[in-house]
Amino acid sequence: MRFDEAYSGNVFIGSHSNYMESKAVLYGMPMDWTVSYRPGSRFGPTRIREVSIGLEEYSPYLDRELEEIKYFDAGDIPLPFGNPQRSLDTIKEFVDKLLAADKFPLGMGGEHLVSWPVMKAVSEKYADLAIIHMDAHTDLREHYEGEPLSHSTPIRKIAELIGPKNVYSFGIRSGMKEEFEWAKQEGMHISKFEVLEPLKEILPKLAGRPVYVTIDIDVLDPAHAPGTGTVDAGGITSKELLASIHAIAGSKVNVVGADLVEVAPIYDVSEQTANTASKLIREMLLGFVK
């Protein structure tokens, strides 16, 4: 993809027109080739952009405006339909270029597998990387029915790459018994059901470290986000998720990249999921990009 001109499609509200002058780059990863239940998350990034027109550029939570951070919406990465490995390679190549230019990468999925090449790229640039992962699901499988490239496997992959003790999962309420047992055995941190309070306990321990934040929209209860591929009852509220983003933003961790994945607009005629996601993206931009 070229960065020397503005994305020609719809852009997220407040997007700066000049890539070179931007501190952060927002980009879409429109892939749902490996989903195990309901497809459609490849349409998430476009719809999140489209509904962002309903947002204000000012955040009363953070007392900041989008114009203060100068971010560039690069559009969606063109991915080869139906080819997971080539898609993941393309995503990594794209993010490698952003990191080489010292841009803050903020991705929109797409299924959660798209986070894997991004986290890998970030781990290659930043030593001692930690992952903050918010999700309904563990995503710690080695494979799904024999396939290692699955949206059920990205957290297992990054845990094996950087060490399970450097991965912190929150809001988890679904997964195989073996996944929970593996995490416990390997010393990986999993907070079941809740996000904000256990997150507040962990953040001081990560002070000064580079941190990548990956959020699956299904960490929210289906009442707050029905538009996702694998809904799971018993989740947190959108208010708690916003507060969790703000807790990270107000901490002493060094957020070096982030993503929000698994928005599938077709399952939510009210569009509350896409609208919630767009607000979360705004708060991530304003809170994480210094």
C-alpha angles and dihedrals in degrees: 000000000000121000099187095089136039121269107267097217131065112313132205112266114276095018113162116234097221119073095191093056094046124103095200137031124212114203140168128233102198100192131129100151096129105039115140099206125013121010125207106093090114086077092054101091094051094049093046088056093047096052093044087084085079092061129092114235089226123081115208088193094061101019091231135119127218092240089066094068104040105218128179124221105216094184124228123332107243104242128188105251114244096005109108099180096048089045092053091047090051092050092050093049090051094049092044088061092050092050092046087056091049093244122152107242117219112178133193121204161244115178119342094257088076088071092065099074090042093053089046091053092048091048089055091057101039122051117212092025119179126199124218107198124186115188146126089237134058094225087199100127119127088216141347110236090334097316115114092190099075138125084244093066114051098097092048089052096051091042090056090047101049100019127272092252088066094058121085119190124192135187093022114163104149137054144099118294088240091059093055091045092051091050092050093046093049096045096248116155116240122174109197121218099343133074116174104052098042089044091056089054093052101043096075089055090056096048112142095010125118108252132191116203120208120182126189108201089223090075080085119081112260087248087068099034115021092155100086137099101247112027117194124189122232100049133145128271126258087245091059092047091051090048090051092053089049091049090056091045091052095046130089095251118117106235106205100175144345146189142198116208148174100046106152107183097190092074095055116061090176090059091219090134094055091043091050090048092052091053090048090052090051092051092046091052093047095040103040103036108077 
